[in-house]
Amino acid sequence: FGRYLLIESSGKRATLPANLQGIWCNGLRPPWGSDYHTNINLQMNYWPAECANMPETVNPFIHFMKMIAEFGKTTAQDLFGAEGWTINHTTDIFGRTGVHDAADCGFLPMAGPWLCLNLWEHYEYTQDIDYLKEIYPILKGSCEFIKSYLIENREGYLVSCPSNSPENKFYYTDENGNKEMSMFTYGTTMDNEIIYALITRVISACEILGCDTCFVGELKTILSKLPPLKVSERYGTICEWIEDFEETEPGHRHISHLFGLYPADQINENDAEIYEAAKKTIARRIENGGGATGWSRAWIINFYARLKDGKNAWYNLQQLMKLSTAENLFDMHPPFQIDGNFGAVSGITEMLIQSHLGKAGERITEILPALPDEWKNGRIKGVKARGNFEFDIEWSDKKLTSLYAVSVSGGVLRLRLPESEEINIYEMQKGERLKLV
């Protein structure tokens, strides 16, 4: 059903990307103007496009990003005095890139770099070099914005400033000893994770295309000076801000400091301390009422899938259906907002196949990484992994019984099967189909 929604709202003859209601906008004054929110919602709309094998639905998004990147040059220069381009929290079909709605939650210059990651995903899944050449100027322009926006703090780290963690606030003590609230600080965790994700991918793009060697050197210097992820001494969770501030809403719908877990890949099992802190971060959010909106609950499904926790991924999928889904299966924010449908599709797919570990060109594909007990028997056909591999998977009594792989463009498949740490390597020709189990 979710695949159908994306095909209808961003496939076929569509020229604009799917907005908050897809094409199912009922009324002249829909919620939030039926626009594009870029602090997760537009991005989430396209989370399943690649892994659920709908690459053609990304074309309207690519077209839109070309427009946004042009308009965003003015915002970068006039609003931030920066190079490159960027966009903030909200945009529309006319390509608005400045701060809109409010000075606090409407401010989000890292929305531009985040949107670029969706563009990059299309390359990683398709391996289309011509496409990478086409979007590279957009990716580079976003990195140029980052490079000129960052400042050095007193510890010598490069940080974004001003900075916020989407729509969330924290308490701080002012110079008079009074307890105050704010959205603004510098170097929030999500900003650092977005910057890390984009820069590592642009470095890969430069290596693949054989270009901009000096620029790569500058980007590597920035990477070396980004603040590390920090664990809260009070809760054992990942800090949302550069200091261990107390959040005003422990159950806030945005869980932005776990961006590095999903949709990015900075947080993974290779760093056990941060990985465990991520588990505690989600648990604390849920204990305090988190996941109350449809898209937020969908995000949590993806988090638990990346944590290889099929039990909790399944539980939160059930909660999404029970608490945030209408009788016609539309996702409810509430009211109706289609991003949760798409986030759920990516979450289900991540429970069955993942390909984020490793680096571009050397990704590891994992089969059935978060299979819940309730899915004892099943099959899925035509799902995609990075590197442009398609898979047909069947299992019985929670054991993998059949696995076929097709290399659409040719390449090296690095495969990890269930309950195994071994990585099997297969050199595959373009169009080659292998029975692996």
Secondary structure by P-SEA (a helix, b strand, c coil): caaaaaaaacccccccccccccccccccccccccccccccaaaaaacccccccccccaaaaaaaaaaaaaaacccccccccccccccccccccccccccccccccccccaaaaaaaaaaaaaaaacccaaaaaaaaaaaaaaaaaaaaacccccccbbbbcccccccbbbbbbcccccccccccccccaaaaaaaaaaaaaaaaaaaaaccaaaaaaaaaaaaaacccbbbbcccccccccccccccccccccccccccccccccccccccaaaaaaaaaaaaaaaaacccccaaaaaaaaaaaaaaccaaaaaaaaaaaaccccccccccccccccaaaaaaaaaaaaaaccccccccccbbbbbcccccccccccccccccccccccccccccccccccbbbbbcccbbbbbcccccccbbbbbbcccccccccc
